[in-house]
Amino acid sequence: MSEQFDIYDESLVHIGVKSREAVHRDGDWHQVFHCWVIGRELDGGEFVILQMRNDDKDMYPGKVDISAAGHLEAGESVADGVREIEEELGLHVDFEDLVPLGRRLGISQYRENLDCQICHVFFYECSWSLADYNYREDEVKGLLKLPLNEGIRLLAGEVDSVMVEAVGLGTDRVAIGADDFIPSVDHYALKTLILAKRYFVGEKHLYI
């Protein structure tokens, strides 16, 4: 049976329930959960964990994506989205331990699909090594560890590519460029990495 999503109008008022396929076909607003896993190395260097999407995904196969993300099904609360972290990364997390960044509205077009997302965005701090993650290979092609400073330079267009640690991709280091990320008109990934830098210097009020 197809997943069922709550859908919303342009004022984000709930107007019904539709199947996943119909929601993406018709461009209905629906809710998703995003968690960016960030951490610090022993030498103090900060990083973000990213996933590479499997090649069989219906949208943006093989692209670099958020650490863990997924749709909220009909009737679910935002807190229910925490399951995505364990399902995709093998990392058990309590919702109360997440750092809320607020709500982002995102629109993207991929082939015949129009994806209109109400994104509930969070940080989770974890300093595991890549080898510690028991990620689901049917969900995730591999994981990447991107140093924040290098990621900001990359996504700001200052460099063409960076070498990062990797697991699951047949090599322990891989080069990625800005074009490897899922595109966004609001520079979502860049803004999030900048917020992560602010988080690590102790800024309390963080909003995506």
C-alpha atoms as one frame of an Amber mdcrd trajectory, in Angstrom:
protein
   0.000   0.000   0.000   1.292   3.455  -0.894   2.383   5.815   1.878  -0.274
   8.390   2.789   0.689  12.001   3.540  -1.189  14.887   5.137  -1.468  17.733
   2.619  -1.768  21.486   3.117  -2.854  24.561   1.167  -0.735  27.646   0.445
  -1.494  28.950   3.959  -0.275  25.630   5.384  -3.766  24.700   6.530  -4.430
  20.960   6.548  -6.780  20.031   3.708  -6.661  16.241   3.480  -4.648  13.087
   2.869  -3.189  11.772  -0.395  -0.840   9.054  -1.567   2.878   9.725  -1.941
   2.678   9.392  -5.720  -0.249  11.813  -6.004   1.374  14.350  -3.673   4.530
  14.499  -5.790   2.560  14.468  -9.027   0.259  17.319  -7.969   2.765  19.424
  -6.035   0.889  19.345  -2.726   2.511  20.770   0.384   3.476  17.963   2.788
   5.669  17.542   5.875   9.195  16.135   6.034  11.782  15.636   8.787  15.420
  16.705   8.255  18.278  15.970  10.644  21.837  17.138   9.981  24.313  15.161
  12.094  27.267  17.369  13.051  30.319  16.748  15.212  33.829  17.673  16.271
  37.084  15.820  15.727  39.540  15.409  18.624  41.600  18.238  17.106  38.552
  20.513  17.167  37.702  20.366  13.464  33.961  20.438  12.856  32.144  18.285
  10.305  28.763  17.217   8.998  27.729  13.685   8.053  26.045  13.447   4.657
  24.485  10.540   2.838  24.645   9.615  -0.813  21.234   8.587  -2.076  20.751
   5.161  -3.582  20.601   4.900  -7.347  17.027   3.543  -7.254  15.497   6.597
  -5.557  12.578   8.166  -7.434  14.017  11.652  -6.907  17.672  12.732  -7.125
  19.279   9.271  -7.226  22.997   9.269  -6.453  22.976  12.832  -5.086  24.543
  14.000  -1.832  21.826  14.617   0.743  21.054  15.459   4.380  22.338  13.058
   7.051  18.852  11.616   7.603  15.504  12.703   6.211  12.076  11.369   5.449
   8.407  12.109   5.009   5.960  12.335   7.897   3.072  10.015   7.175  -0.559
  11.013   7.719  -1.301  11.592  11.388   2.334  11.611  12.513   3.883  14.338
  14.658   7.231  15.981  14.022   8.694  13.933  16.887   7.822  10.738  15.003
  10.343  11.753  12.349  13.216  10.847  14.664  12.799   7.242  13.460  14.478
   8.272  10.195  17.809   8.729  11.991  17.778   5.160  13.257  16.343   3.680
  10.063  18.892   5.355   7.797  21.978   5.670  10.021  21.536   3.066  12.745
  21.801   5.863  15.309  19.265   5.816  18.166  18.341   9.367  19.130  15.783
  10.843  21.531  13.780  13.675  20.017  14.563  15.855  23.049  18.275  15.695
  22.187  17.802  17.338  18.795  18.572  21.020  18.243  15.599  22.635  16.458
  16.369  25.027  13.613  12.795  25.854  12.687  10.732  25.215   9.599  11.806
  25.613   5.989   9.596  25.658   2.903  11.275  23.954  -0.040  10.152  23.481
  -3.631  11.989  21.417  -6.212  11.144  19.956  -9.615  12.553  16.590 -10.633
  11.317  15.277 -13.978   7.535  14.959 -13.636   7.596  15.351  -9.826   6.957
  18.662  -8.052   8.095  18.355  -4.427   6.639  21.012  -2.097   7.985  20.355
   1.376   7.315  21.762   4.825  10.671  20.810   6.331  11.178  20.494  10.092
  14.934  20.922  10.451  17.233  19.812  13.283  20.856  19.339  14.250  22.113
  16.358  16.213  25.626  16.424  17.614  27.511  13.138  17.372  31.238  12.539
  17.028  31.136   8.926  15.844  33.575   7.891  13.149  32.072   6.883   9.816
  32.861   3.234  10.547  30.555   3.348  13.592  27.408   3.978  11.549  25.249
   0.951  10.814  23.473   2.574   7.898  20.839   0.729   5.868  22.242  -0.149
   2.484  18.730  -0.403   0.995  18.140   3.221   2.039  21.583   4.798   1.704
  24.330   4.210  -0.867  27.100   5.486   1.410  28.095   8.134   3.939  30.443
  11.106   3.722  32.170  13.211   6.386  32.469  16.789   5.164  34.567  19.286
   7.180  32.442  22.385   7.724  35.045  24.883   6.583  35.713  22.986   3.355
  32.001  22.460   2.763  31.275  26.170   3.098  34.052  27.037   0.653  32.745
  24.415  -1.782  29.105  25.485  -1.647  30.056  29.180  -1.790  31.829  28.506
  -5.101  35.344  29.189  -3.826  36.632  25.723  -4.829  35.463  23.214  -7.430
  35.707  20.077  -5.296  36.876  18.696  -1.961  38.132  15.280  -0.868  36.120
  13.751   1.970  36.076  10.562   4.019  33.587   7.992   2.733  32.116   4.587
   3.525  30.091   2.363   1.242  31.360   3.846  -2.005  34.211   1.455  -2.722
  36.858   3.886  -1.475  37.646   5.564   1.840  38.008   9.010   0.240  36.057
  10.585  -2.594  35.936  13.968  -4.338  32.617  15.819  -4.315  31.569  19.026
  -6.014  28.682  21.433  -5.475  26.807  19.813  -8.364  26.753  16.518  -6.458
  24.323  18.030  -3.926  20.559  18.154  -4.411  19.935  21.599  -5.934  17.983
  24.254  -4.016  17.101  27.823  -4.903  17.685  28.999  -1.325  21.205  27.521
  -0.941  19.871  25.256   1.803  23.014  23.175   2.361  25.281  26.225   2.490
  23.049  28.025   4.980  22.880  24.927   7.162  26.663  24.515   7.276  27.021
  28.182   8.249  24.484  27.613  11.033  26.512  24.598  12.187  29.590  26.840
  12.528  27.526  29.243  14.618  26.273  26.355  16.743  29.828  25.297  17.568
  30.799  28.793  18.741  27.870  28.753  21.164  25.245  30.828  19.377  21.911
  30.058  21.022  19.345  31.345  18.548  19.631  29.369  15.327  16.999  29.568
  12.591  17.115  28.035   9.141
